[in-house]
Amino acid sequence: MDLIDMLYPVLFILPLSYLLWSLYERRRSRRCYILDYECYKPGDSRKLSTKFSGEIILRNKQLGLHEYKFLLKTIVSSGIGEETYAPQMVFDGRESSATLSDGLLEMDEFFLDSISALLRRTAVPPSHIDLLVVNVSMLSSAPSLASRIINLYKLREDVKLYNLAGMGCSATTIAINIVQNIFKTQPNSTAMIVTSESLSPNWYMGNDRSKMLANCLFRTGGCALILTNKPAFSKKAMFRLRTLVRTHHGASDDAYGCCEQKEDDLGFVGVHLGKNLPKAATRAFIDNLKEIAPKILPLRELIRFMTLKNLRKLRQKWSKTAAINFKSGVDHFCLHTGGKAVIDAIGTSLGLSEYDVEPARMTLHRFGNTSASSLWYVLAYMEAKKRLKKGDRVFMISFGAGFKCNSCVWEVMRDLEGDNVWKGFIDSYPKKNLANPFLEKFRWVHDADDSFTIPDDYLIPD
């Protein structure tokens, strides 16, 4: 046997091995990991107590007794506690005259707190950020908020930049989808997502009930995340993205108009939450589940569901109600904190236990609805409670104006320690009594008749 014959197998195997290794590495580089995330917690001076919340409501001279009663009923049943946070202009008594500077100050406080803490903990220099996606729906400035972050942290000149506005509470999932798609073509990249909402220029001061709800639910918050597709970080990462599905019903007039920013008859701008919102949300939710279910559930569960569904169509008396058991493919449920009714509805639809919805309920009580960043406070609660173990799967579900329902599933890459925004008070949760004390302290409003008026100089008793 000559030398050529001896080397022939080697000459064949080496290129094949290199090709297979290249394909494997390319597949690994298309993955999307969360390296770390940081939720924003303002100082205690920015907490909204029951007493102060009542004073804010009474400052709105456009409201009459019926509007006060409506707000009282809404707040009592909202699921929000007394330790949520509001922007500084509310404490200054300027919610009726907020400026662009107030909105930018609110964002800067969040940027400088959470982004700085995240970069410090991950030891990722700003110069290593290849991609920045910022989503703040209700504040659009020039230069953009994304450009503002680049200026604050001196990011590279060639950083890829995306600034999302108007995407609503489900904007974080959209930002993740942008990063996921870019990672598919850009190996060894690092991305930062910054998600928040600016309440300062969007505090509603009119008397339209459909717009007054936002003041009762939305609170100050935000989250910064660092994501990467570098294979070297796979063991250091916290989560790996398994799948993501986006559902948009904006072509429907009913869905489009059920959650819309617009002026009322007096010229006050607010977010209109229509009576058809639950119906639009349900349709988007169902369509989203139809698409994501085959991607996250085991085959046996899909077969069981289809069998029961077909039997029910045949109207056989012994057939059971067709319902998918999402717990067969998911370990934890990270639900959007859109309100108590939203959490209840999702929990019922998915057949979840009180344990499953506890993180969303407690997040709503402690932090309120922080818009697109809400999901990360819920995830942080699970982490702080030491629920998240290596290999677990977390199902995230969010809703947003448009109308949209977006969802994704994360795989936990390692046992998580829970050192996050809940540190210091996580042991006091879950709380057994989530009743809001508004009714007790403001019963005089509830019991008043139409002849009662609120004096201009009225002070709420302690």
FIFIRO-825288 format. One record per residue (C-alpha): residue number from 1; x, y, z; residue in one letter. Coordinates in steps of 0.02 Angstrom, whole numbers, m for minus. Layout:
residues N
+-----+--------+--------+--------+----+
!   i !      X !      Y !      Z ! aa !
+-----+--------+--------+--------+----+
! NUM !      X !      Y !      Z !  A !
...
+-----+--------+--------+--------+----+
***
This chain:
residues 462
+-----+--------+--------+--------+----+
!   i !      X !      Y !      Z ! aa !
+-----+--------+--------+--------+----+
!   1 !      0 !      0 !      0 !  M !
!   2 !     75 !    166 !    m52 !  D !
!   3 !     71 !    329 !     47 !  L !
!   4 !    m78 !    400 !    m50 !  I !
!   5 !   m184 !    249 !     m7 !  D !
!   6 !   m136 !    266 !    176 !  M !
!   7 !   m178 !    452 !    183 !  L !
!   8 !   m339 !    438 !     84 !  Y !
!   9 !   m452 !    402 !    236 !  P !
!  10 !   m370 !    544 !    332 !  V !
!  11 !   m393 !    665 !    186 !  L !
!  12 !   m577 !    617 !    181 !  F !
!  13 !   m611 !    618 !    368 !  I !
!  14 !   m527 !    784 !    412 !  L !
!  15 !   m632 !    894 !    296 !  P !
!  16 !   m790 !    802 !    347 !  L !
!  17 !   m749 !    824 !    531 !  S !
!  18 !   m713 !   1008 !    504 !  Y !
!  19 !   m877 !   1029 !    412 !  L !
!  20 !   m976 !    943 !    550 !  L !
!  21 !   m887 !   1045 !    684 !  W !
!  22 !   m921 !   1206 !    588 !  S !
!  23 !  m1106 !   1164 !    573 !  L !
!  24 !  m1113 !   1123 !    760 !  Y !
!  25 !  m1028 !   1285 !    808 !  E !
!  26 !  m1141 !   1385 !    692 !  R !
!  27 !  m1293 !   1306 !    773 !  R !
!  28 !  m1226 !   1345 !    947 !  R !
!  29 !  m1190 !   1525 !    899 !  S !
!  30 !  m1371 !   1549 !    846 !  R !
!  31 !  m1432 !   1518 !   1023 !  R !
!  32 !  m1491 !   1660 !   1133 !  C !
!  33 !  m1440 !   1665 !   1316 !  Y !
!  34 !  m1481 !   1787 !   1457 !  I !
!  35 !  m1320 !   1820 !   1548 !  L !
!  36 !  m1402 !   1923 !   1685 !  D !
!  37 !  m1539 !   2053 !   1716 !  Y !
!  38 !  m1570 !   2195 !   1838 !  E !
!  39 !  m1741 !   2260 !   1893 !  C !
!  40 !  m1759 !   2440 !   1951 !  Y !
!  41 !  m1814 !   2481 !   2128 !  K !
!  42 !  m1832 !   2668 !   2167 !  P !
!  43 !  m1799 !   2736 !   2341 !  G !
!  44 !  m1925 !   2724 !   2483 !  D !
!  45 !  m1966 !   2909 !   2465 !  S !
!  46 !  m2055 !   2867 !   2303 !  R !
!  47 !  m2177 !   2741 !   2378 !  K !
!  48 !  m2363 !   2772 !   2355 !  L !
!  49 !  m2454 !   2749 !   2520 !  S !
!  50 !  m2642 !   2738 !   2533 !  T !
!  51 !  m2652 !   2913 !   2606 !  K !
!  52 !  m2544 !   2993 !   2472 !  F !
!  53 !  m2633 !   2902 !   2331 !  S !
!  54 !  m2796 !   2976 !   2395 !  G !
!  55 !  m2721 !   3149 !   2396 !  E !
!  56 !  m2664 !   3129 !   2215 !  I !
!  57 !  m2840 !   3081 !   2164 !  I !
!  58 !  m2917 !   3228 !   2255 !  L !
!  59 !  m2798 !   3347 !   2166 !  R !
!  60 !  m2888 !   3312 !   2002 !  N !
!  61 !  m3025 !   3443 !   1999 !  K !
!  62 !  m3104 !   3366 !   1845 !  Q !
!  63 !  m3175 !   3225 !   1951 !  L !
!  64 !  m3344 !   3220 !   2032 !  G !
!  65 !  m3412 !   3109 !   2169 !  L !
!  66 !  m3457 !   2968 !   2049 !  H !
!  67 !  m3280 !   2968 !   1977 !  E !
!  68 !  m3207 !   2962 !   2153 !  Y !
!  69 !  m3316 !   2813 !   2194 !  K !
!  70 !  m3264 !   2728 !   2032 !  F !
!  71 !  m3080 !   2753 !   2072 !  L !
!  72 !  m3106 !   2693 !   2251 !  L !
!  73 !  m3186 !   2532 !   2190 !  K !
!  74 !  m3051 !   2508 !   2058 !  T !
!  75 !  m2906 !   2531 !   2178 !  I !
!  76 !  m2981 !   2418 !   2311 !  V !
!  77 !  m3000 !   2276 !   2185 !  S !
!  78 !  m2840 !   2309 !   2087 !  S !
!  79 !  m2725 !   2192 !   2182 !  G !
!  80 !  m2598 !   2332 !   2210 !  I !
!  81 !  m2523 !   2363 !   2382 !  G !
!  82 !  m2451 !   2515 !   2469 !  E !
!  83 !  m2268 !   2498 !   2418 !  E !
!  84 !  m2274 !   2531 !   2232 !  T !
!  85 !  m2176 !   2677 !   2159 !  Y !
!  86 !  m2221 !   2835 !   2063 !  A !
!  87 !  m2116 !   2965 !   1970 !  P !
!  88 !  m2048 !   3117 !   2060 !  Q !
!  89 !  m2166 !   3243 !   1979 !  M !
!  90 !  m2314 !   3160 !   2069 !  V !
!  91 !  m2232 !   3193 !   2237 !  F !
!  92 !  m2199 !   3371 !   2182 !  D !
!  93 !  m2384 !   3393 !   2143 !  G !
!  94 !  m2351 !   3427 !   1959 !  R !
!  95 !  m2442 !   3284 !   1875 !  E !
!  96 !  m2554 !   3410 !   1785 !  S !
!  97 !  m2404 !   3506 !   1714 !  S !
!  98 !  m2272 !   3372 !   1684 !  A !
!  99 !  m2141 !   3412 !   1553 !  T !
! 100 !  m2027 !   3316 !   1436 !  L !
! 101 !  m1887 !   3346 !   1562 !  S !
! 102 !  m1987 !   3252 !   1693 !  D !
! 103 !  m2000 !   3102 !   1577 !  G !
! 104 !  m1815 !   3105 !   1535 !  L !
! 105 !  m1769 !   3123 !   1720 !  L !
! 106 !  m1875 !   2970 !   1759 !  E !
! 107 !  m1782 !   2871 !   1626 !  M !
! 108 !  m1610 !   2934 !   1679 !  D !
! 109 !  m1641 !   2878 !   1858 !  E !
! 110 !  m1680 !   2703 !   1795 !  F !
! 111 !  m1536 !   2699 !   1669 !  F !
! 112 !  m1403 !   2755 !   1792 !  L !
! 113 !  m1464 !   2636 !   1927 !  D !
! 114 !  m1502 !   2473 !   1837 !  S !
! 115 !  m1387 !   2478 !   1686 !  I !
! 116 !  m1239 !   2526 !   1794 !  S !
! 117 !  m1276 !   2386 !   1919 !  A !
! 118 !  m1296 !   2259 !   1779 !  L !
! 119 !  m1133 !   2304 !   1691 !  L !
! 120 !  m1042 !   2301 !   1857 !  R !
! 121 !  m1108 !   2130 !   1909 !  R !
! 122 !  m1079 !   2047 !   1741 !  T !
! 123 !   m909 !   2131 !   1716 !  A !
! 124 !   m961 !   2169 !   1537 !  V !
! 125 !   m882 !   2334 !   1481 !  P !
! 126 !   m997 !   2452 !   1382 !  P !
! 127 !   m875 !   2436 !   1237 !  S !
! 128 !   m921 !   2250 !   1222 !  H !
! 129 !  m1104 !   2286 !   1184 !  I !
! 130 !  m1136 !   2247 !   1000 !  D !
! 131 !  m1324 !   2275 !    999 !  L !
! 132 !  m1440 !   2389 !   1100 !  L !
! 133 !  m1631 !   2376 !   1098 !  V !
! 134 !  m1732 !   2500 !   1201 !  V !
! 135 !  m1920 !   2490 !   1223 !  N !
! 136 !  m2014 !   2632 !   1309 !  V !
! 137 !  m2186 !   2645 !   1231 !  S !
! 138 !  m2252 !   2813 !   1290 !  M !
! 139 !  m2100 !   2926 !   1276 !  L !
! 140 !  m2016 !   2965 !   1111 !  S !
! 141 !  m1877 !   3094 !   1119 !  S !
! 142 !  m1749 !   3164 !    997 !  A !
! 143 !  m1614 !   3103 !   1006 !  P !
! 144 !  m1693 !   2936 !   1050 !  S !
! 145 !  m1683 !   2855 !   1222 !  L !
! 146 !  m1568 !   2724 !   1145 !  A !
! 147 !  m1451 !   2863 !   1088 !  S !
! 148 !  m1462 !   2936 !   1263 !  R !
! 149 !  m1396 !   2772 !   1335 !  I !
! 150 !  m1257 !   2768 !   1207 !  I !
! 151 !  m1206 !   2943 !   1262 !  N !
! 152 !  m1218 !   2902 !   1447 !  L !
! 153 !  m1114 !   2743 !   1436 !  Y !
! 154 !  m1005 !   2786 !   1285 !  K !
! 155 !  m1049 !   2633 !   1182 !  L !
! 156 !   m954 !   2596 !   1022 !  R !
! 157 !   m987 !   2695 !    863 !  E !
! 158 !  m1034 !   2536 !    768 !  D !
! 159 !  m1160 !   2472 !    897 !  V !
! 160 !  m1323 !   2415 !    815 !  K !
! 161 !  m1466 !   2517 !    883 !  L !
! 162 !  m1655 !   2489 !    893 !  Y !
! 163 !  m1776 !   2606 !    982 !  N !
! 164 !  m1953 !   2537 !   1002 !  L !
! 165 !  m2104 !   2646 !   1042 !  A !
! 166 !  m2290 !   2612 !   1054 !  G !
! 167 !  m2269 !   2424 !   1078 !  M !
! 168 !  m2357 !   2421 !   1247 !  G !
! 169 !  m2334 !   2296 !   1387 !  C !
! 170 !  m2274 !   2156 !   1273 !  S !
! 171 !  m2128 !   2255 !   1203 !  A !
! 172 !  m1995 !   2153 !   1295 !  T !
! 173 !  m2038 !   1997 !   1196 !  T !
! 174 !  m2025 !   2097 !   1035 !  I !
! 175 !  m1853 !   2161 !   1089 !  A !
! 176 !  m1797 !   1983 !   1125 !  I !
! 177 !  m1859 !   1928 !    954 !  N !
! 178 !  m1754 !   2065 !    872 !  I !
! 179 !  m1600 !   2007 !    967 !  V !
! 180 !  m1638 !   1824 !    927 !  Q !
! 181 !  m1648 !   1858 !    740 !  N !
! 182 !  m1488 !   1961 !    736 !  I !
! 183 !  m1396 !   1827 !    835 !  F !
! 184 !  m1436 !   1703 !    696 !  K !
! 185 !  m1323 !   1799 !    576 !  T !
! 186 !  m1200 !   1880 !    697 !  Q !
! 187 !  m1101 !   1750 !    799 !  P !
! 188 !  m1008 !   1794 !    959 !  N !
! 189 !  m1116 !   1947 !    995 !  S !
! 190 !  m1175 !   2031 !   1154 !  T !
! 191 !  m1339 !   2128 !   1166 !  A !
! 192 !  m1422 !   2238 !   1295 !  M !
! 193 !  m1610 !   2261 !   1311 !  I !
! 194 !  m1677 !   2406 !   1413 !  V !
! 195 !  m1863 !   2403 !   1451 !  T !
! 196 !  m1967 !   2528 !   1549 !  S !
! 197 !  m2110 !   2652 !   1538 !  E !
! 198 !  m2114 !   2839 !   1568 !  S !
! 199 !  m2265 !   2887 !   1674 !  L !
! 200 !  m2221 !   3071 !   1701 !  S !
! 201 !  m2290 !   3145 !   1538 !  P !
! 202 !  m2432 !   3017 !   1531 !  N !
! 203 !  m2525 !   3044 !   1694 !  W !
! 204 !  m2708 !   3063 !   1647 !  Y !
! 205 !  m2795 !   3216 !   1723 !  M !
! 206 !  m2967 !   3200 !   1644 !  G !
! 207 !  m3128 !   3113 !   1700 !  N !
! 208 !  m3151 !   2979 !   1566 !  D !
! 209 !  m3166 !   2815 !   1661 !  R !
! 210 !  m3089 !   2714 !   1520 !  S !
! 211 !  m2930 !   2818 !   1539 !  K !
! 212 !  m2928 !   2837 !   1729 !  M !
! 213 !  m2888 !   2652 !   1752 !  L !
! 214 !  m2708 !   2676 !   1694 !  A !
! 215 !  m2669 !   2790 !   1843 !  N !
! 216 !  m2728 !   2653 !   1961 !  C !
! 217 !  m2623 !   2513 !   1885 !  L !
! 218 !  m2462 !   2579 !   1809 !  F !
! 219 !  m2311 !   2612 !   1919 !  R !
! 220 !  m2127 !   2657 !   1901 !  T !
! 221 !  m2010 !   2515 !   1856 !  G !
! 222 !  m1890 !   2448 !   1726 !  G !
! 223 !  m1767 !   2312 !   1685 !  C !
! 224 !  m1600 !   2298 !   1594 !  A !
! 225 !  m1540 !   2132 !   1522 !  L !
! 226 !  m1381 !   2070 !   1442 !  I !
! 227 !  m1399 !   1932 !   1312 !  L !
! 228 !  m1268 !   1838 !   1213 !  T !
! 229 !  m1247 !   1699 !   1087 !  N !
! 230 !  m1066 !   1662 !   1133 !  K !
! 231 !  m1048 !   1474 !   1166 !  P !
! 232 !   m915 !   1511 !   1296 !  A !
! 233 !  m1048 !   1592 !   1406 !  F !
! 234 !  m1171 !   1447 !   1399 !  S !
! 235 !  m1124 !   1382 !   1572 !  K !
! 236 !  m1118 !   1555 !   1648 !  K !
! 237 !  m1287 !   1607 !   1575 !  A !
! 238 !  m1448 !   1607 !   1676 !  M !
! 239 !  m1572 !   1563 !   1538 !  F !
! 240 !  m1577 !   1500 !   1360 !  R !
! 241 !  m1717 !   1546 !   1241 !  L !
! 242 !  m1807 !   1391 !   1178 !  R !
! 243 !  m1946 !   1466 !   1072 !  T !
! 244 !  m2040 !   1630 !   1046 !  L !
! 245 !  m2209 !   1666 !    964 !  V !
! 246 !  m2285 !   1836 !    923 !  R !
! 247 !  m2470 !   1860 !    884 !  T !
! 248 !  m2537 !   2026 !    816 !  H !
! 249 !  m2720 !   2066 !    780 !  H !
! 250 !  m2696 !   2246 !    726 !  G !
! 251 !  m2792 !   2215 !    564 !  A !
! 252 !  m2951 !   2202 !    669 !  S !
! 253 !  m3031 !   2371 !    709 !  D !
! 254 !  m3096 !   2306 !    875 !  D !
! 255 !  m2927 !   2239 !    928 !  A !
! 256 !  m2836 !   2394 !    868 !  Y !
! 257 !  m2949 !   2515 !    963 !  G !
! 258 !  m2970 !   2422 !   1128 !  C !
! 259 !  m2809 !   2495 !   1200 !  C !
! 260 !  m2768 !   2663 !   1123 !  E !
! 261 !  m2686 !   2827 !   1174 !  Q !
! 262 !  m2798 !   2973 !   1129 !  K !
! 263 !  m2874 !   3135 !   1191 !  E !
! 264 !  m3039 !   3145 !   1285 !  D !
! 265 !  m3175 !   3276 !   1256 !  D !
! 266 !  m3081 !   3401 !   1366 !  L !
! 267 !  m2916 !   3380 !   1274 !  G !
! 268 !  m2829 !   3274 !   1406 !  F !
! 269 !  m2722 !   3134 !   1334 !  V !
! 270 !  m2738 !   2962 !   1410 !  G !
! 271 !  m2737 !   2776 !   1371 !  V !
! 272 !  m2912 !   2717 !   1329 !  H !
! 273 !  m2950 !   2540 !   1391 !  L !
! 274 !  m3107 !   2487 !   1301 !  G !
! 275 !  m3241 !   2366 !   1361 !  K !
! 276 !  m3197 !   2250 !   1216 !  N !
! 277 !  m3017 !   2230 !   1279 !  L !
! 278 !  m3049 !   2063 !   1369 !  P !
! 279 !  m3125 !   1992 !   1210 !  K !
! 280 !  m2979 !   2052 !   1102 !  A !
! 281 !  m2854 !   1985 !   1228 !  A !
! 282 !  m2940 !   1816 !   1233 !  T !
! 283 !  m2934 !   1797 !   1043 !  R !
! 284 !  m2750 !   1845 !   1035 !  A !
! 285 !  m2711 !   1731 !   1182 !  F !
! 286 !  m2796 !   1581 !   1102 !  I !
! 287 !  m2711 !   1607 !    935 !  D !
! 288 !  m2542 !   1624 !   1020 !  N !
! 289 !  m2568 !   1463 !   1119 !  L !
! 290 !  m2617 !   1370 !    962 !  K !
! 291 !  m2450 !   1412 !    883 !  E !
! 292 !  m2335 !   1389 !   1032 !  I !
! 293 !  m2415 !   1231 !   1106 !  A !
! 294 !  m2345 !   1110 !    975 !  P !
! 295 !  m2172 !   1184 !   1004 !  K !
! 296 !  m2166 !   1161 !   1193 !  I !
! 297 !  m2280 !   1015 !   1236 !  L !
! 298 !  m2238 !    828 !   1226 !  P !
! 299 !  m2319 !    728 !   1086 !  L !
! 300 !  m2422 !    625 !   1207 !  R !
! 301 !  m2509 !    782 !   1273 !  E !
! 302 !  m2549 !    843 !   1097 !  L !
! 303 !  m2621 !    673 !   1051 !  I !
! 304 !  m2726 !    669 !   1210 !  R !
! 305 !  m2794 !    843 !   1177 !  F !
! 306 !  m2838 !    808 !    995 !  M !
! 307 !  m2923 !    645 !   1043 !  T !
! 308 !  m3034 !    730 !   1172 !  L !
! 309 !  m3070 !    873 !   1053 !  K !
! 310 !  m3126 !    756 !    914 !  N !
! 311 !  m3232 !    654 !   1033 !  L !
! 312 !  m3316 !    812 !   1093 !  R !
! 313 !  m3355 !    860 !    913 !  K !
! 314 !  m3443 !    693 !    895 !  L !
! 315 !  m3546 !    743 !   1048 !  R !
! 316 !  m3520 !    582 !   1137 !  Q !
! 317 !  m3587 !    600 !   1313 !  K !
! 318 !  m3436 !    519 !   1395 !  W !
! 319 !  m3308 !    635 !   1317 !  S !
! 320 !  m3218 !    757 !   1432 !  K !
! 321 !  m3192 !    942 !   1404 !  T !
! 322 !  m3043 !    968 !   1288 !  A !
! 323 !  m2908 !   1065 !   1380 !  A !
! 324 !  m2721 !   1066 !   1355 !  I !
! 325 !  m2613 !   1031 !   1507 !  N !
! 326 !  m2470 !   1155 !   1484 !  F !
! 327 !  m2389 !   1091 !   1643 !  K !
! 328 !  m2339 !    936 !   1545 !  S !
! 329 !  m2209 !   1041 !   1453 !  G !
! 330 !  m2182 !   1192 !   1565 !  V !
! 331 !  m2124 !   1203 !   1746 !  D !
! 332 !  m2157 !   1387 !   1787 !  H !
! 333 !  m2275 !   1521 !   1723 !  F !
! 334 !  m2217 !   1702 !   1710 !  C !
! 335 !  m2378 !   1801 !   1684 !  L !
! 336 !  m2397 !   1983 !   1638 !  H !
! 337 !  m2459 !   2086 !   1787 !  T !
! 338 !  m2590 !   2181 !   1688 !  G !
! 339 !  m2707 !   2177 !   1837 !  G !
! 340 !  m2793 !   2056 !   1955 !  K !
! 341 !  m2925 !   2013 !   1825 !  A !
! 342 !  m2791 !   1976 !   1694 !  V !
! 343 !  m2697 !   1859 !   1810 !  I !
! 344 !  m2858 !   1771 !   1861 !  D !
! 345 !  m2913 !   1749 !   1680 !  A !
! 346 !  m2746 !   1677 !   1621 !  I !
! 347 !  m2734 !   1564 !   1772 !  G !
! 348 !  m2908 !   1494 !   1740 !  T !
! 349 !  m2878 !   1472 !   1553 !  S !
! 350 !  m2718 !   1374 !   1581 !  L !
! 351 !  m2784 !   1276 !   1730 !  G !
! 352 !  m2651 !   1346 !   1846 !  L !
! 353 !  m2644 !   1326 !   2034 !  S !
! 354 !  m2626 !   1467 !   2159 !  E !
! 355 !  m2442 !   1418 !   2174 !  Y !
! 356 !  m2421 !   1448 !   1987 !  D !
! 357 !  m2498 !   1622 !   1987 !  V !
! 358 !  m2420 !   1674 !   2153 !  E !
! 359 !  m2268 !   1761 !   2074 !  P !
! 360 !  m2380 !   1871 !   1965 !  A !
! 361 !  m2499 !   1912 !   2108 !  R !
! 362 !  m2359 !   1959 !   2227 !  M !
! 363 !  m2271 !   2062 !   2094 !  T !
! 364 !  m2430 !   2159 !   2057 !  L !
! 365 !  m2453 !   2190 !   2243 !  H !
! 366 !  m2274 !   2246 !   2275 !  R !
! 367 !  m2226 !   2337 !   2114 !  F !
! 368 !  m2389 !   2363 !   2019 !  G !
! 369 !  m2399 !   2353 !   1830 !  N !
! 370 !  m2230 !   2413 !   1768 !  T !
! 371 !  m2280 !   2386 !   1586 !  S !
! 372 !  m2155 !   2288 !   1479 !  A !
! 373 !  m2037 !   2262 !   1625 !  S !
! 374 !  m2168 !   2173 !   1732 !  S !
! 375 !  m2117 !   1999 !   1671 !  L !
! 376 !  m1942 !   2019 !   1742 !  W !
! 377 !  m2005 !   2064 !   1916 !  Y !
! 378 !  m2111 !   1906 !   1910 !  V !
! 379 !  m1961 !   1804 !   1854 !  L !
! 380 !  m1856 !   1883 !   1991 !  A !
! 381 !  m1986 !   1830 !   2119 !  Y !
! 382 !  m1971 !   1648 !   2062 !  M !
! 383 !  m1782 !   1661 !   2071 !  E !
! 384 !  m1785 !   1742 !   2245 !  A !
! 385 !  m1898 !   1601 !   2306 !  K !
! 386 !  m1768 !   1476 !   2242 !  K !
! 387 !  m1895 !   1396 !   2126 !  R !
! 388 !  m1787 !   1398 !   1970 !  L !
! 389 !  m1676 !   1245 !   1951 !  K !
! 390 !  m1564 !   1190 !   1809 !  K !
! 391 !  m1665 !   1117 !   1666 !  G !
! 392 !  m1831 !   1197 !   1717 !  D !
! 393 !  m1934 !   1283 !   1583 !  R !
! 394 !  m2017 !   1453 !   1610 !  V !
! 395 !  m2166 !   1506 !   1504 !  F !
! 396 !  m2180 !   1696 !   1483 !  M !
! 397 !  m2345 !   1773 !   1425 !  I !
! 398 !  m2376 !   1957 !   1391 !  S !
! 399 !  m2509 !   2068 !   1311 !  F !
! 400 !  m2494 !   2238 !   1230 !  G !
! 401 !  m2583 !   2372 !   1130 !  A !
! 402 !  m2610 !   2334 !    948 !  G !
! 403 !  m2680 !   2209 !   1003 !  F !
! 404 !  m2540 !   2086 !   1036 !  K !
! 405 !  m2505 !   1928 !   1134 !  C !
! 406 !  m2324 !   1873 !   1139 !  N !
! 407 !  m2249 !   1724 !   1228 !  S !
! 408 !  m2086 !   1631 !   1245 !  C !
! 409 !  m2007 !   1488 !   1341 !  V !
! 410 !  m1839 !   1496 !   1432 !  W !
! 411 !  m1734 !   1351 !   1494 !  E !
! 412 !  m1646 !   1378 !   1660 !  V !
! 413 !  m1460 !   1347 !   1633 !  M !
! 414 !  m1407 !   1332 !   1815 !  R !
! 415 !  m1479 !   1336 !   1990 !  D !
! 416 !  m1512 !   1520 !   2028 !  L !
! 417 !  m1469 !   1605 !   2191 !  E !
! 418 !  m1602 !   1741 !   2194 !  G !
! 419 !  m1496 !   1894 !   2232 !  D !
! 420 !  m1608 !   2024 !   2148 !  N !
! 421 !  m1735 !   2162 !   2171 !  V !
! 422 !  m1835 !   2058 !   2297 !  W !
! 423 !  m1687 !   2039 !   2414 !  K !
! 424 !  m1721 !   2101 !   2589 !  G !
! 425 !  m1910 !   2073 !   2591 !  F !
! 426 !  m1942 !   1912 !   2495 !  I !
! 427 !  m1968 !   1817 !   2659 !  D !
! 428 !  m2124 !   1922 !   2692 !  S !
! 429 !  m2203 !   1849 !   2534 !  Y !
! 430 !  m2322 !   1775 !   2488 !  P !
! 431 !  m2442 !   1884 !   2585 !  K !
! 432 !  m2602 !   1800 !   2638 !  K !
! 433 !  m2705 !   1960 !   2640 !  N !
! 434 !  m2692 !   2065 !   2482 !  L !
! 435 !  m2841 !   2174 !   2525 !  A !
! 436 !  m2807 !   2358 !   2491 !  N !
! 437 !  m2850 !   2473 !   2639 !  P !
! 438 !  m2925 !   2607 !   2525 !  F !
! 439 !  m3104 !   2561 !   2564 !  L !
! 440 !  m3071 !   2571 !   2752 !  E !
! 441 !  m2986 !   2741 !   2743 !  K !
! 442 !  m3099 !   2817 !   2609 !  F !
! 443 !  m3269 !   2748 !   2657 !  R !
! 444 !  m3330 !   2927 !   2675 !  W !
! 445 !  m3319 !   2940 !   2486 !  V !
! 446 !  m3410 !   2774 !   2463 !  H !
! 447 !  m3551 !   2824 !   2581 !  D !
! 448 !  m3571 !   3004 !   2520 !  A !
! 449 !  m3725 !   3057 !   2421 !  D !
! 450 !  m3736 !   3168 !   2267 !  D !
! 451 !  m3749 !   3326 !   2372 !  S !
! 452 !  m3575 !   3301 !   2443 !  F !
! 453 !  m3430 !   3399 !   2366 !  T !
! 454 !  m3244 !   3390 !   2400 !  I !
! 455 !  m3176 !   3554 !   2473 !  P !
! 456 !  m3025 !   3625 !   2382 !  D !
! 457 !  m2923 !   3626 !   2543 !  D !
! 458 !  m2978 !   3455 !   2605 !  Y !
! 459 !  m2842 !   3358 !   2695 !  L !
! 460 !  m2854 !   3170 !   2710 !  I !
! 461 !  m2842 !   3115 !   2892 !  P !
! 462 !  m2709 !   2990 !   2942 !  D !
+-----+--------+--------+--------+----+
***
